[in-house]
Amino acid sequence: MTNAPKLARRLGAFDATLIVMGGIIGTGIFMNPAVVAARAHTTPLILGVWLAGGLIAVIGAYIFAELAWRRPSVGGSYGYLRDAYHPVLAFMSGWTSLFVTNSGSYAATAVTFAIYASPFLHVATVPLAVAVIAVMSGINCFGVGKGAGVQNVLMVLKIAAIGGLIAAALFAPAQVAHATAVVAPHGLALIGALGAALLPVFYSYDGWQTAPFMDEELKDPERTLPLGLIWGVLAVVILYIAVTLVSIRVLGPAGLAASQAPATDVLRLAIGPAGAALMAGCIALSTIGFLSNTALCIPRLYFAMANDGLFFKQIAYVNPKTQAPVAAILLQAVVSIVIVLVGKYDQILNYVTSMDFLYMVLFAGALFIFRARGIRGARTGIGVPLHPWSTLLFAGVSLAVVINSYVAFPKDTLIGLLILLSGAPIYFIWVRRVLPRAAAIKP
C-alpha cells in the first residue's frame, strides 16, 4: 500500500482563494437582495443585514482558518469532526453529504444551469443538467490541476460578470423608487424582520467550508488554506455589499423588495432590453462555476472516508496517471444524476440549511477542543480574533439559524435531522461487521 498513488499537491494560495469564492458564489446574490429588502424594508437595515451576515461569515472563515492551521491535511471538515469528537460524526457528515446535502445541491444547481442555458443551447433541461454534471466530473478526473484550472477560470469570469453588473449600475439613472415612502419596523417587529432578513443572507454567504476538503492537494496547506479562506470570504463580502448598494441605487429599497429578478431588472435599466438575456447568461455562468467547484471539492470527502476505512475501499482509488480520486468523483456524479432524474432536488434543498448550520456549531466547538488539547501547527498560524467571544457569537448565530429552521419548517428540519442521525447506526454496523471482515480477507 505504500506505493499506492497519492493525491498531488499542486495548488497554492491563489487557487485556494478562488476555490473558497467558488464554493460561496452561486445564484443567491442575483436573487436574494430582493428577499432581504422585502424583509428589512429600509436602506440602513438592508445594508446592516448584509454587513452583519458578512461579519459572521468572516468570523467563520477565521474559525476554519485556525482549524486548518491546527489540523492540516486531514480531509478538511471531515477530519476536524473525526479528531475533535468521534469518527461517527465525521461519517454522518459524509453520509448526509452524499445522499442529501451536497448531492442535492449539485443536482439542483445543474438543473438551474440547464433552465438558464437551454434557451441558448436548445437542449431540454434534464438532459442538459445530466450532461453538465458528467462534463464537470469528467474534467476533474484528469487531475486536480485541470479541475482547479477550469474552476479558477470560471470563477474569474464570474467575478468579471458581477463587476460588470456593478459598473453598469453605476451609470444607470437612479429610479423614482427612491421617492417611495418606506416605513421601518419597530420593537419586536424589527427583531423579527431582521431575523427573517438574515436567513437568505446567511444562505448566500454559506459555502466556504467545502474548500478545506482540498487540503491534501494544497502546497503548504498550513499556510495556503487559512489565507485562501480569509481572502476568499472577504472578497465575497465586498462583492455582495457592492451588488446590494448598486441594486438599492437603481431600484430603491421598495423597488428592490418588489423585484422578482433584481439583478436582471438592474441590468435592464442600465443597458436596455438586452440586459435580461445578458443576465441569464451571467446566472448560467455562475451556476456552472459552482458546479465545477462542487465537482472539484466534495469528492475529496468520500475519498477521505474510504481512506479511513469508513467507506468502500474502492472509493479511495487514485488514478496513477492523473493522481485524481476518480472513483470518488464518479460516485458523486452518479448520485447527483440520479437525483436529477428522480426530480427530488427541490425537496432535498429544504433539508440542507439546518444541517449545514448544525455542523457550524460543531466546528466552533472543535476549535475550543483543539485549543484545550494544545493541538497546533508546526509554526505560528492564524488565530480567531477576539476568541472566545467571536467564536461563541458564531456558534450562537448558527444555532439560532437551526432553531429558526425548525420553527419555520418543522417537518423538513425534522426529516433532515433524522437523515443525519440515520448515519449513526450505519457507522456502527460498518465498524463492527464490514471492517473486521475486510481485515480478515487481506493477504
PyMOL commands that set and color helices and strands:
alter all, ss='L'
color gray80, all
select helices_A, chain A and resi 13-24+28-40+43-70+77-84+87-99+101-121+125-140+144-170+176-179+187-205+208-217+221-258+262-271+274-297+299-307+313-316+326-342+345-373+389-408+410-440
alter helices_A, ss='H'
color red, helices_A
deselect
rebuild
show_as cartoon
